[in-house]
């Protein structure tokens, strides 16, 4: 009897492992195609995209690096991403805390307005948005960061507001008795407790902002172009430089991979803390 149960359990785990392996291969396949074809010539790419190149052509990376103006575009992407994510985390957490602690009807209406704003597609407001920002001279990096706060703040505020329901108000009351003001209560007591949500918000917005093309293309000048905008120059009206584009994509994702490996411990701890709570 026990042997039959063991065999059934073993077969069940084997099926799960096979399914997991297949899903892993599907997930890795785009990275394989990107990396392998980044070393090929255009002729080799169109002849067979799956095979390894006859000779690894590192010149693709040199040309792509120069065409991307990588140092400048990387700095622009990094600056915009870090500042935007920091602003979103800071203001959204403060707003979520204020709305969660204030139980008035007005707070509920404000929260519903922010949640409803997530349903508005960007394409429906991009023309009047850029026109109004242009009138006040904000079609630059500062204006772009402000736009990211507007578009990313709604989801972040919703997440922080939900997380605040797990934080007891007795902590605020105890801190007030000890003489702390509202800012001290938030930054020294409440905000550290929200680290799992802060990690989640940061990850979501780093992926979105780093890879965003449409909004920066409408706002930034040529001197402030980010990596996704520079990638577009590999695709002309009559030509598609896939070998350079794939090499450029490989270069572009390296900073994101480094970010995830360096922040892996923090991400795992944040997810674990959120699960325990």
DRENPA-3360 file (N, C-alpha, C; in nm, 2 decimals, always signed):
BEGIN
1 = XXXXXXXX = +0.08/-0.12/+0.00/+0.00/+0.00/+0.00/+0.09/+0.13/+0.00 ~ +0.18/+0.13/+0.09/+0.27/+0.24/+0.10/+0.36/+0.26/-0.03 ~ +0.39/+0.14/-0.09/+0.47/+0.15/-0.21/+0.39/+0.21/-0.32 ~ +0.26/+0.17/-0.33/+0.18/+0.23/-0.44/+0.16/+0.38/-0.42 ~ +0.15/+0.43/-0.30/+0.13/+0.57/-0.27/+0.26/+0.64/-0.31 ~ +0.38/+0.58/-0.27/+0.51/+0.64/-0.31/+0.53/+0.65/-0.46 ~ +0.48/+0.54/-0.53/+0.50/+0.54/-0.68/+0.41/+0.65/-0.74 ~ +0.29/+0.66/-0.69/+0.20/+0.77/-0.74/+0.26/+0.91/-0.72;
9 = XXXXXXXX = +0.31/+0.93/-0.60/+0.37/+1.06/-0.56/+0.49/+1.08/-0.65 ~ +0.57/+0.98/-0.67/+0.69/+0.99/-0.76/+0.65/+1.03/-0.90 ~ +0.55/+0.97/-0.96/+0.50/+1.00/-1.09/+0.45/+1.14/-1.10 ~ +0.38/+1.18/-0.99/+0.32/+1.32/-0.99/+0.43/+1.42/-0.99 ~ +0.54/+1.40/-0.91/+0.65/+1.49/-0.91/+0.73/+1.49/-1.04 ~ +0.74/+1.38/-1.10/+0.81/+1.37/-1.23/+0.73/+1.45/-1.34 ~ +0.60/+1.44/-1.34/+0.52/+1.52/-1.43/+0.54/+1.67/-1.41 ~ +0.54/+1.70/-1.28/+0.56/+1.85/-1.25/+0.70/+1.89/-1.29;
17 = XXXXXXXX = +0.80/+1.81/-1.27/+0.93/+1.85/-1.31/+0.95/+1.86/-1.46 ~ +0.88/+1.77/-1.54/+0.89/+1.78/-1.68/+0.82/+1.91/-1.73 ~ +0.70/+1.94/-1.68/+0.63/+2.06/-1.71/+0.71/+2.18/-1.68 ~ +0.77/+2.18/-1.56/+0.86/+2.29/-1.52/+0.98/+2.31/-1.61 ~ +1.04/+2.20/-1.66/+1.15/+2.20/-1.75/+1.11/+2.26/-1.88 ~ +0.99/+2.22/-1.93/+0.94/+2.27/-2.06/+0.91/+2.42/-2.05 ~ +0.85/+2.46/-1.94/+0.82/+2.60/-1.92/+0.95/+2.68/-1.91 ~ +1.05/+2.63/-1.85/+1.18/+2.69/-1.84/+1.25/+2.71/-1.98;
25 = XXXXXXXX = +1.24/+2.61/-2.06/+1.29/+2.62/-2.19/+1.22/+2.72/-2.28 ~ +1.09/+2.73/-2.26/+1.01/+2.83/-2.34/+1.05/+2.97/-2.29 ~ +1.07/+2.99/-2.16/+1.11/+3.12/-2.11/+1.25/+3.16/-2.15 ~ +1.34/+3.06/-2.16/+1.48/+3.09/-2.20/+1.50/+3.11/-2.35 ~ +1.41/+3.05/-2.43/+1.43/+3.05/-2.57/+1.45/+3.19/-2.63 ~ +1.37/+3.30/-2.59/+1.40/+3.43/-2.65/+1.54/+3.48/-2.62 ~ +1.59/+3.45/-2.50/+1.72/+3.50/-2.47/+1.83/+3.42/-2.55 ~ +1.80/+3.29/-2.57/+1.89/+3.21/-2.66/+1.90/+3.27/-2.80;
33 = XXXXXXXX = +1.78/+3.30/-2.86/+1.77/+3.35/-2.99/+1.84/+3.49/-3.00 ~ +1.82/+3.57/-2.90/+1.88/+3.70/-2.90/+2.03/+3.69/-2.90 ~ +2.08/+3.61/-2.80/+2.23/+3.60/-2.78/+2.30/+3.54/-2.90 ~ +2.24/+3.43/-2.95/+2.30/+3.36/-3.06/+2.31/+3.44/-3.19 ~ +2.19/+3.50/-3.22/+2.18/+3.58/-3.35/+2.26/+3.71/-3.34 ~ +2.29/+3.76/-3.22/+2.37/+3.88/-3.21/+2.51/+3.87/-3.26 ~ +2.56/+3.75/-3.27/+2.69/+3.72/-3.32/+2.69/+3.69/-3.47 ~ +2.58/+3.69/-3.54/+2.57/+3.65/-3.68/+2.57/+3.77/-3.77;
41 = XXXXXXXX = +2.59/+3.74/-3.90/+2.58/+3.83/-4.01/+2.43/+3.83/-4.05 ~ +2.38/+3.94/-4.12/+2.24/+3.93/-4.16/+2.21/+3.81/-4.25 ~ +2.30/+3.77/-4.33/+2.28/+3.65/-4.41/+2.25/+3.52/-4.33 ~ +2.33/+3.51/-4.23/+2.32/+3.39/-4.14/+2.19/+3.39/-4.06 ~ +2.15/+3.51/-4.02/+2.02/+3.53/-3.94/+1.90/+3.48/-4.03 ~ +1.90/+3.53/-4.15/+1.79/+3.49/-4.24/+1.79/+3.35/-4.29 ~ +1.91/+3.29/-4.29/+1.92/+3.15/-4.34/+1.88/+3.05/-4.23 ~ +1.91/+3.08/-4.10/+1.87/+2.99/-4.00/+1.89/+3.06/-3.86;
49 = XXXXXXXX = +1.79/+3.09/-3.79/+1.80/+3.16/-3.67/+1.83/+3.08/-3.55 ~ +1.82/+2.95/-3.56/+1.84/+2.86/-3.45/+1.98/+2.81/-3.43 ~ +2.05/+2.80/-3.54/+2.19/+2.74/-3.53/+2.29/+2.84/-3.48 ~ +2.40/+2.79/-3.43/+2.51/+2.88/-3.39/+2.57/+2.94/-3.51 ~ +2.63/+3.06/-3.49/+2.70/+3.12/-3.61/+2.82/+3.05/-3.65 ~ +2.86/+3.06/-3.78/+2.98/+2.99/-3.83/+3.10/+3.05/-3.76 ~ +3.09/+3.18/-3.74/+3.20/+3.25/-3.67/+3.14/+3.36/-3.58 ~ +3.18/+3.36/-3.46/+3.13/+3.47/-3.37/+3.18/+3.60/-3.41;
57 = XXXXXXXX = +3.09/+3.69/-3.44/+3.12/+3.82/-3.50/+3.10/+3.93/-3.39 ~ +3.21/+3.96/-3.32/+3.20/+4.06/-3.21/+3.20/+4.20/-3.26 ~ +3.22/+4.22/-3.39/+3.21/+4.35/-3.44/+3.07/+4.41/-3.43 ~ +2.97/+4.32/-3.43/+2.83/+4.37/-3.41/+2.81/+4.45/-3.28 ~ +2.88/+4.40/-3.17/+2.87/+4.47/-3.05/+2.94/+4.60/-3.05 ~ +3.06/+4.61/-3.12/+3.13/+4.73/-3.13/+3.05/+4.84/-3.20 ~ +2.99/+4.80/-3.32/+2.91/+4.89/-3.40/+2.78/+4.93/-3.32 ~ +2.72/+4.84/-3.26/+2.60/+4.87/-3.18/+2.63/+4.96/-3.06;
65 = XXXXXXXX = +2.74/+4.94/-3.00/+2.78/+5.02/-2.88/+2.79/+5.17/-2.93 ~ +2.86/+5.18/-3.05/+2.88/+5.32/-3.10/+2.75/+5.38/-3.15 ~ +2.67/+5.30/-3.22/+2.55/+5.36/-3.28/+2.45/+5.39/-3.17 ~ +2.45/+5.32/-3.06/+2.36/+5.35/-2.95/+2.40/+5.47/-2.87 ~ +2.53/+5.51/-2.89/+2.59/+5.62/-2.81/+2.57/+5.57/-2.66 ~ +2.61/+5.45/-2.63/+2.57/+5.38/-2.52/+2.59/+5.45/-2.38 ~ +2.71/+5.51/-2.37/+2.74/+5.57/-2.24/+2.64/+5.68/-2.21 ~ +2.61/+5.77/-2.31/+2.52/+5.88/-2.28/+2.37/+5.82/-2.27;
73 = XXXXXXXX = +2.33/+5.74/-2.36/+2.19/+5.68/-2.35/+2.17/+5.60/-2.22 ~ +2.28/+5.53/-2.18/+2.27/+5.45/-2.05/+2.26/+5.54/-1.93 ~ +2.33/+5.65/-1.93/+2.32/+5.75/-1.82/+2.18/+5.81/-1.82 ~ +2.13/+5.85/-1.94/+1.99/+5.90/-1.94/+1.89/+5.80/-1.89 ~ +1.90/+5.68/-1.93/+1.80/+5.57/-1.89/+1.82/+5.55/-1.74 ~ +1.94/+5.54/-1.69/+1.96/+5.52/-1.55/+1.91/+5.63/-1.46 ~ +1.94/+5.75/-1.50/+1.90/+5.87/-1.42/+1.75/+5.88/-1.42 ~ +1.68/+5.87/-1.53/+1.54/+5.88/-1.54/+1.47/+5.76/-1.46;
81 = XXXXXXXX = +1.53/+5.64/-1.47/+1.47/+5.53/-1.40/+1.48/+5.54/-1.25 ~ +1.60/+5.57/-1.20/+1.62/+5.57/-1.06/+1.54/+5.69/-0.99 ~ +1.55/+5.80/-1.05/+1.48/+5.92/-0.99/+1.33/+5.89/-1.00 ~ +1.28/+5.84/-1.11/+1.13/+5.82/-1.12/+1.08/+5.72/-1.02 ~ +1.16/+5.61/-1.01/+1.12/+5.50/-0.91/+1.12/+5.56/-0.77 ~ +1.23/+5.63/-0.74/+1.24/+5.69/-0.61/+1.13/+5.78/-0.58 ~ +1.09/+5.87/-0.67/+0.98/+5.96/-0.65/+0.85/+5.89/-0.64 ~ +0.82/+5.78/-0.72/+0.70/+5.71/-0.71/+0.69/+5.64/-0.57;
89 = XXXXXXXX = +0.80/+5.57/-0.53/+0.79/+5.51/-0.40/+0.77/+5.60/-0.29 ~ +0.84/+5.72/-0.29/+0.83/+5.81/-0.18/+0.69/+5.87/-0.17 ~ +0.64/+5.93/-0.28/+0.51/+6.00/-0.27/+0.39/+5.90/-0.26 ~ +0.40/+5.79/-0.33/+0.29/+5.69/-0.32/+0.28/+5.63/-0.18 ~ +0.39/+5.60/-0.12/+0.39/+5.55/+0.02/+0.33/+5.65/+0.12 ~ +0.37/+5.78/+0.10/+0.32/+5.88/+0.19/+0.17/+5.90/+0.17 ~ +0.13/+5.90/+0.04/-0.02/+5.92/+0.01/-0.10/+5.80/+0.06 ~ -0.05/+5.68/+0.04/-0.12/+5.56/+0.09/-0.13/+5.56/+0.24;
97 = XXXXXXXX = -0.03/+5.60/+0.31/-0.03/+5.61/+0.46/-0.14/+5.71/+0.50 ~ -0.14/+5.83/+0.44/-0.23/+5.94/+0.48/-0.37/+5.89/+0.45 ~ -0.40/+5.83/+0.34/-0.54/+5.79/+0.31/-0.58/+5.67/+0.39 ~ -0.49/+5.58/+0.43/-0.53/+5.47/+0.51/-0.56/+5.51/+0.66 ~ -0.48/+5.61/+0.71/-0.51/+5.65/+0.84/-0.62/+5.75/+0.86 ~ -0.66/+5.81/+0.75/-0.78/+5.90/+0.75/-0.90/+5.83/+0.70 ~ -0.99/+5.80/+0.78/-1.11/+5.72/+0.75/-1.23/+5.80/+0.70 ~ -1.21/+5.92/+0.65/-1.32/+6.00/+0.61/-1.37/+5.96/+0.47;
105 = XXXXXXXX = -1.49/+6.01/+0.43/-1.54/+5.98/+0.30/-1.46/+6.04/+0.19 ~ -1.40/+6.16/+0.22/-1.31/+6.22/+0.12/-1.19/+6.13/+0.08 ~ -1.13/+6.06/+0.18/-1.02/+5.97/+0.16/-1.06/+5.86/+0.07 ~ -1.18/+5.81/+0.09/-1.23/+5.70/+0.01/-1.25/+5.74/-0.14 ~ -1.31/+5.86/-0.15/-1.33/+5.92/-0.29/-1.19/+5.94/-0.36 ~ -1.09/+5.99/-0.29/-0.96/+6.02/-0.35/-0.90/+5.88/-0.39 ~ -0.91/+5.78/-0.31/-0.86/+5.65/-0.34/-0.93/+5.59/-0.47 ~ -1.06/+5.61/-0.48/-1.13/+5.56/-0.59/-1.09/+5.63/-0.72;
113 = XXXXXXXX = -1.06/+5.76/-0.71/-1.02/+5.84/-0.82/-0.89/+5.79/-0.87 ~ -0.79/+5.76/-0.78/-0.66/+5.71/-0.82/-0.68/+5.57/-0.88 ~ -0.76/+5.49/-0.82/-0.78/+5.35/-0.88/-0.84/+5.36/-1.02 ~ -0.94/+5.45/-1.03/-1.01/+5.47/-1.16/-0.91/+5.52/-1.27 ~ -0.81/+5.60/-1.22/-0.72/+5.66/-1.32/-0.63/+5.55/-1.39 ~ -0.62/+5.43/-1.32/-0.55/+5.32/-1.38/-0.62/+5.27/-1.51 ~ -0.75/+5.29/-1.52/-0.82/+5.24/-1.64/-0.81/+5.33/-1.76 ~ -0.75/+5.45/-1.74/-0.74/+5.54/-1.85/-0.62/+5.51/-1.94;
121 = XXXXXXXX = -0.63/+5.47/-2.06/-0.51/+5.44/-2.15/-0.43/+5.56/-2.18 ~ -0.30/+5.54/-2.18/-0.21/+5.65/-2.20/-0.23/+5.72/-2.34 ~ -0.26/+5.63/-2.44/-0.28/+5.68/-2.58/-0.39/+5.79/-2.59 ~ -0.49/+5.78/-2.49/-0.60/+5.88/-2.50/-0.56/+6.01/-2.45 ~ -0.45/+6.02/-2.37/-0.42/+6.15/-2.31/-0.28/+6.20/-2.36 ~ -0.21/+6.13/-2.44/-0.07/+6.16/-2.47/-0.06/+6.29/-2.55 ~ -0.15/+6.32/-2.64/-0.15/+6.44/-2.72/-0.17/+6.57/-2.63 ~ -0.28/+6.58/-2.56/-0.30/+6.69/-2.47/-0.20/+6.70/-2.36;
129 = XXXXXXXX = -0.15/+6.59/-2.31/-0.05/+6.59/-2.21/+0.08/+6.66/-2.26 ~ +0.13/+6.61/-2.37/+0.26/+6.66/-2.42/+0.24/+6.81/-2.47 ~ +0.12/+6.84/-2.52/+0.09/+6.98/-2.56/+0.10/+7.07/-2.44 ~ +0.03/+7.04/-2.33/+0.03/+7.12/-2.21/+0.17/+7.13/-2.14 ~ +0.24/+7.02/-2.14/+0.37/+7.02/-2.08/+0.47/+7.11/-2.17 ~ +0.44/+7.11/-2.30/+0.52/+7.19/-2.39/+0.50/+7.34/-2.36 ~ +0.38/+7.38/-2.33/+0.35/+7.52/-2.30/+0.42/+7.57/-2.18 ~ +0.45/+7.49/-2.09/+0.52/+7.53/-1.97/+0.67/+7.49/-1.97;
137 = XXXXXXXX = +0.72/+7.45/-2.08/+0.86/+7.42/-2.09/+0.91/+7.29/-2.02 ~ +0.82/+7.19/-2.01/+0.85/+7.07/-1.93/+0.87/+6.95/-2.02 ~ +0.90/+6.97/-2.15/+0.93/+6.85/-2.23/+1.08/+6.82/-2.22 ~ +1.12/+6.77/-2.11/+1.25/+6.74/-2.08/+1.25/+6.62/-1.97 ~ +1.37/+6.59/-1.92/+1.38/+6.48/-1.82/+1.29/+6.51/-1.70 ~ +1.29/+6.63/-1.65/+1.21/+6.66/-1.53/+1.06/+6.64/-1.56 ~ +1.02/+6.69/-1.67/+0.88/+6.66/-1.71/+0.84/+6.52/-1.72 ~ +0.94/+6.44/-1.78/+0.92/+6.30/-1.80/+0.90/+6.23/-1.66;
145 = XXXXXXXX = +0.99/+6.26/-1.57/+0.98/+6.21/-1.43/+0.85/+6.24/-1.37 ~ +0.80/+6.36/-1.39/+0.67/+6.40/-1.33/+0.56/+6.32/-1.40 ~ +0.57/+6.29/-1.53/+0.47/+6.21/-1.59/+0.47/+6.07/-1.54 ~ +0.59/+6.01/-1.52/+0.60/+5.88/-1.46/+0.53/+5.87/-1.33 ~ +0.55/+5.98/-1.25/+0.48/+5.98/-1.12/+0.33/+5.97/-1.13 ~ +0.28/+6.05/-1.23/+0.14/+6.05/-1.25/+0.08/+5.92/-1.30 ~ +0.16/+5.85/-1.39/+0.11/+5.73/-1.45/+0.13/+5.61/-1.36 ~ +0.25/+5.61/-1.28/+0.28/+5.50/-1.20/+0.23/+5.51/-1.06;
153 = XXXXXXXX = +0.19/+5.63/-1.02/+0.15/+5.65/-0.88/+0.03/+5.58/-0.84 ~ -0.07/+5.57/-0.93/-0.20/+5.51/-0.90/-0.19/+5.37/-0.85 ~ -0.12/+5.28/-0.92/-0.10/+5.14/-0.88/-0.02/+5.13/-0.75 ~ +0.09/+5.21/-0.74/+0.17/+5.21/-0.62/+0.09/+5.26/-0.50 ~ +0.01/+5.36/-0.52/-0.07/+5.41/-0.40/-0.17/+5.30/-0.36 ~ -0.23/+5.23/-0.46/-0.33/+5.12/-0.43/-0.26/+5.01/-0.35 ~ -0.13/+4.97/-0.39/-0.06/+4.87/-0.32/-0.02/+4.91/-0.18 ~ +0.02/+5.03/-0.16/+0.06/+5.08/-0.03/-0.06/+5.09/+0.06;
161 = XXXXXXXX = -0.17/+5.14/+0.01/-0.29/+5.15/+0.09/-0.34/+5.02/+0.14 ~ -0.33/+4.92/+0.05/-0.37/+4.78/+0.09/-0.27/+4.73/+0.20 ~ -0.14/+4.76/+0.18/-0.04/+4.71/+0.28/-0.06/+4.78/+0.42 ~ -0.11/+4.90/+0.42/-0.13/+4.97/+0.54/-0.23/+4.91/+0.63 ~ -0.32/+4.83/+0.57/-0.43/+4.77/+0.65/-0.37/+4.66/+0.75 ~ -0.25/+4.62/+0.72/-0.18/+4.52/+0.81/-0.10/+4.58/+0.92 ~ -0.08/+4.72/+0.91/+0.00/+4.79/+1.01/-0.09/+4.85/+1.11 ~ -0.08/+4.81/+1.24/-0.17/+4.85/+1.34/-0.15/+5.00/+1.37;
169 = XXXXXXXX = -0.26/+5.07/+1.40/-0.26/+5.21/+1.43/-0.20/+5.24/+1.57 ~ -0.20/+5.13/+1.65/-0.14/+5.14/+1.78/+0.01/+5.19/+1.78 ~ +0.08/+5.15/+1.67/+0.22/+5.20/+1.65/+0.22/+5.35/+1.64 ~ +0.13/+5.41/+1.57/+0.13/+5.55/+1.56/+0.10/+5.61/+1.69 ~ +0.00/+5.56/+1.76/-0.04/+5.61/+1.89/+0.08/+5.61/+1.99 ~ +0.15/+5.49/+1.99/+0.26/+5.48/+2.08/+0.37/+5.58/+2.05 ~ +0.40/+5.60/+1.92/+0.50/+5.70/+1.88/+0.46/+5.84/+1.91 ~ +0.33/+5.87/+1.90/+0.28/+6.01/+1.94/+0.30/+6.03/+2.09;
177 = XXXXXXXX = +0.28/+5.93/+2.17/+0.30/+5.94/+2.31/+0.44/+5.97/+2.34 ~ +0.53/+5.91/+2.26/+0.68/+5.93/+2.28/+0.73/+6.07/+2.23 ~ +0.63/+6.14/+2.16/+0.67/+6.28/+2.12/+0.71/+6.29/+1.97 ~ +0.68/+6.18/+1.89/+0.72/+6.18/+1.75/+0.61/+6.26/+1.67 ~ +0.65/+6.33/+1.57/+0.56/+6.39/+1.48/+0.52/+6.30/+1.36 ~ +0.43/+6.35/+1.27/+0.38/+6.26/+1.16/+0.49/+6.21/+1.07 ~ +0.59/+6.30/+1.04/+0.70/+6.26/+0.95/+0.79/+6.16/+1.02 ~ +0.82/+6.18/+1.14/+0.90/+6.08/+1.22/+0.83/+5.94/+1.23;
185 = XXXXXXXX = +0.70/+5.95/+1.25/+0.63/+5.82/+1.26/+0.63/+5.75/+1.13 ~ +0.62/+5.82/+1.02/+0.61/+5.75/+0.89/+0.75/+5.70/+0.85 ~ +0.85/+5.78/+0.85/+0.98/+5.75/+0.80/+1.06/+5.65/+0.89 ~ +1.04/+5.66/+1.02/+1.12/+5.58/+1.12/+1.04/+5.45/+1.16 ~ +0.91/+5.45/+1.15/+0.83/+5.33/+1.19/+0.76/+5.26/+1.08 ~ +0.67/+5.34/+1.01/+0.58/+5.28/+0.91/+0.65/+5.24/+0.78 ~ +0.74/+5.33/+0.73/+0.80/+5.30/+0.60/+0.89/+5.18/+0.60 ~ +0.97/+5.15/+0.71/+1.05/+5.03/+0.71/+0.96/+4.90/+0.71;
193 = XXXXXXXX = +0.84/+4.91/+0.77/+0.75/+4.80/+0.77/+0.69/+4.77/+0.63 ~ +0.70/+4.87/+0.54/+0.64/+4.85/+0.41/+0.74/+4.81/+0.30 ~ +0.86/+4.76/+0.35/+0.97/+4.73/+0.26/+0.93/+4.62/+0.15 ~ +0.85/+4.52/+0.19/+0.81/+4.42/+0.08/+0.73/+4.49/-0.03 ~ +0.64/+4.58/+0.00/+0.56/+4.65/-0.10/+0.65/+4.74/-0.18 ~ +0.75/+4.81/-0.11/+0.84/+4.90/-0.18/+0.92/+4.82/-0.28 ~ +0.97/+4.70/-0.24/+1.04/+4.62/-0.34/+0.96/+4.58/-0.46 ~ +0.83/+4.55/-0.43/+0.74/+4.51/-0.54/+0.72/+4.63/-0.63;
201 = XXXXXXXX = +0.69/+4.75/-0.58/+0.67/+4.87/-0.66/+0.79/+4.90/-0.73 ~ +0.91/+4.89/-0.67/+1.03/+4.93/-0.74/+1.06/+4.84/-0.86 ~ +1.04/+4.71/-0.84/+1.06/+4.61/-0.95/+0.97/+4.64/-1.07 ~ +0.84/+4.66/-1.04/+0.74/+4.68/-1.15/+0.78/+4.81/-1.22 ~ +0.82/+4.91/-1.16/+0.84/+5.04/-1.22/+0.98/+5.04/-1.29 ~ +1.08/+4.97/-1.24/+1.21/+4.96/-1.30/+1.19/+4.90/-1.44 ~ +1.12/+4.79/-1.44/+1.09/+4.71/-1.57/+1.02/+4.80/-1.67 ~ +0.92/+4.87/-1.62/+0.84/+4.96/-1.71/+0.91/+5.08/-1.76;
209 = XXXXXXXX = +0.98/+5.15/-1.67/+1.04/+5.28/-1.71/+1.17/+5.25/-1.79 ~ +1.25/+5.15/-1.76/+1.37/+5.12/-1.83/+1.34/+5.08/-1.97 ~ +1.23/+5.01/-2.00/+1.20/+4.96/-2.13/+1.10/+5.05/-2.21 ~ +1.05/+5.16/-2.14/+0.95/+5.24/-2.21/+1.01/+5.32/-2.33 ~ +0.93/+5.32/-2.44/+0.98/+5.38/-2.56/+0.89/+5.50/-2.59 ~ +0.75/+5.48/-2.59/+0.66/+5.58/-2.64/+0.67/+5.71/-2.57 ~ +0.66/+5.71/-2.43/+0.65/+5.84/-2.36/+0.78/+5.92/-2.37 ~ +0.90/+5.85/-2.36/+1.03/+5.93/-2.38/+1.04/+5.98/-2.52;
217 = XXXXXXXX = +0.99/+5.91/-2.62/+1.00/+5.96/-2.76/+0.92/+6.08/-2.78 ~ +0.82/+6.10/-2.70/+0.74/+6.22/-2.72/+0.79/+6.34/-2.64 ~ +0.88/+6.32/-2.54/+0.91/+6.42/-2.45/+1.06/+6.46/-2.46 ~ +1.15/+6.37/-2.48/+1.29/+6.40/-2.47/+1.35/+6.45/-2.60 ~ +1.45/+6.53/-2.59/+1.53/+6.58/-2.70/+1.63/+6.48/-2.74 ~ +1.70/+6.50/-2.85/+1.79/+6.40/-2.90/+1.91/+6.38/-2.81 ~ +1.95/+6.49/-2.74/+2.06/+6.48/-2.65/+2.03/+6.40/-2.52 ~ +1.90/+6.38/-2.49/+1.86/+6.31/-2.37/+1.79/+6.18/-2.40;
225 = XXXXXXXX = +1.82/+6.12/-2.52/+1.75/+6.00/-2.56/+1.79/+5.88/-2.47 ~ +1.70/+5.79/-2.44/+1.73/+5.67/-2.36/+1.76/+5.55/-2.46 ~ +1.80/+5.44/-2.40/+1.84/+5.32/-2.48/+1.73/+5.28/-2.57 ~ +1.60/+5.26/-2.52/+1.50/+5.21/-2.61/+1.48/+5.31/-2.73 ~ +1.49/+5.44/-2.72/+1.48/+5.53/-2.83/+1.59/+5.51/-2.93 ~ +1.72/+5.49/-2.88/+1.83/+5.47/-2.96/+1.82/+5.34/-3.04 ~ +1.76/+5.24/-2.98/+1.74/+5.11/-3.04/+1.66/+5.12/-3.17 ~ +1.57/+5.22/-3.17/+1.48/+5.24/-3.29/+1.55/+5.27/-3.42;
233 = XXXXXXXX = +1.67/+5.33/-3.40/+1.75/+5.37/-3.52/+1.80/+5.25/-3.60 ~ +1.80/+5.13/-3.54/+1.84/+5.01/-3.62/+1.73/+4.97/-3.72 ~ +1.62/+5.03/-3.71/+1.51/+4.99/-3.80/+1.46/+5.10/-3.88 ~ +1.52/+5.11/-4.00/+1.48/+5.22/-4.10/+1.36/+5.18/-4.18 ~ +1.33/+5.27/-4.27/+1.21/+5.25/-4.35/+1.23/+5.14/-4.45 ~ +1.35/+5.12/-4.50/+1.37/+5.01/-4.60/+1.47/+4.90/-4.55 ~ +1.53/+4.92/-4.43/+1.63/+4.83/-4.38/+1.60/+4.79/-4.24 ~ +1.64/+4.66/-4.21/+1.62/+4.61/-4.07/+1.76/+4.55/-4.03;
241 = XXXXXXXX = +1.83/+4.62/-3.95/+1.96/+4.57/-3.91/+1.95/+4.48/-3.78 ~ +1.90/+4.36/-3.81/+1.87/+4.27/-3.70/+2.00/+4.23/-3.62 ~ +2.11/+4.22/-3.69/+2.23/+4.18/-3.62/+2.28/+4.28/-3.52 ~ +2.26/+4.41/-3.56/+2.30/+4.52/-3.47/+2.19/+4.54/-3.36 ~ +2.07/+4.52/-3.40/+1.96/+4.54/-3.30/+1.97/+4.44/-3.19 ~ +2.00/+4.31/-3.22/+2.01/+4.21/-3.12/+2.13/+4.22/-3.04 ~ +2.24/+4.27/-3.10/+2.36/+4.30/-3.02/+2.33/+4.42/-2.92 ~ +2.26/+4.52/-2.97/+2.22/+4.63/-2.88/+2.12/+4.59/-2.77;
249 = XXXXXXXX = +2.03/+4.50/-2.80/+1.94/+4.45/-2.70/+2.02/+4.37/-2.59 ~ +2.12/+4.29/-2.63/+2.20/+4.22/-2.53/+2.27/+4.32/-2.44 ~ +2.33/+4.42/-2.50/+2.40/+4.52/-2.42/+2.30/+4.59/-2.33 ~ +2.18/+4.62/-2.38/+2.08/+4.70/-2.30/+2.03/+4.62/-2.18 ~ +2.02/+4.49/-2.19/+1.96/+4.41/-2.07/+2.06/+4.38/-1.97 ~ +2.19/+4.40/-2.00/+2.30/+4.37/-1.90/+2.28/+4.45/-1.77 ~ +2.25/+4.58/-1.77/+2.23/+4.65/-1.65/+2.11/+4.60/-1.57 ~ +2.00/+4.56/-1.63/+1.89/+4.50/-1.56/+1.92/+4.37/-1.50;
257 = XXXXXXXX = +2.00/+4.29/-1.57/+2.04/+4.16/-1.51/+2.13/+4.18/-1.39 ~ +2.22/+4.28/-1.40/+2.31/+4.31/-1.29/+2.23/+4.36/-1.17 ~ +2.12/+4.44/-1.20/+2.04/+4.49/-1.09/+1.97/+4.38/-1.02 ~ +1.92/+4.28/-1.09/+1.84/+4.17/-1.03/+1.94/+4.08/-0.95 ~ +2.06/+4.06/-1.00/+2.15/+3.97/-0.93/+2.20/+4.04/-0.80 ~ +2.23/+4.17/-0.81/+2.27/+4.25/-0.69/+2.17/+4.27/-0.59 ~ +2.04/+4.28/-0.63/+1.93/+4.30/-0.54/+1.85/+4.17/-0.51 ~ +1.91/+4.06/-0.55/+1.84/+3.93/-0.54/+1.80/+3.90/-0.39;
265 = XXXXXXXX = +1.90/+3.92/-0.30/+1.88/+3.90/-0.16/+1.77/+3.98/-0.10 ~ +1.77/+4.11/-0.14/+1.67/+4.20/-0.09/+1.53/+4.16/-0.15 ~ +1.52/+4.13/-0.27/+1.40/+4.09/-0.33/+1.34/+3.96/-0.26 ~ +1.42/+3.86/-0.24/+1.38/+3.74/-0.18/+1.33/+3.77/-0.03 ~ +1.41/+3.85/+0.04/+1.37/+3.89/+0.18/+1.24/+3.96/+0.18 ~ +1.22/+4.05/+0.08/+1.10/+4.13/+0.07/+0.98/+4.04/+0.04 ~ +0.99/+3.95/-0.05/+0.88/+3.86/-0.08/+0.85/+3.77/+0.04 ~ +0.96/+3.72/+0.11/+0.94/+3.63/+0.22/+0.87/+3.71/+0.34;
273 = XXXXX = +0.91/+3.83/+0.36/+0.84/+3.91/+0.47/+0.69/+3.93/+0.43 ~ +0.67/+3.96/+0.30/+0.53/+3.98/+0.26/+0.45/+3.85/+0.28 ~ +0.51/+3.74/+0.25/+0.43/+3.61/+0.27/+0.41/+3.58/+0.41 ~ +0.50/+3.61/+0.50/+0.48/+3.59/+0.65/+0.37/+3.68/+0.70 ~ +0.37/+3.80/+0.65/+0.27/+3.89/+0.70/+0.13/+3.85/+0.65;
% end
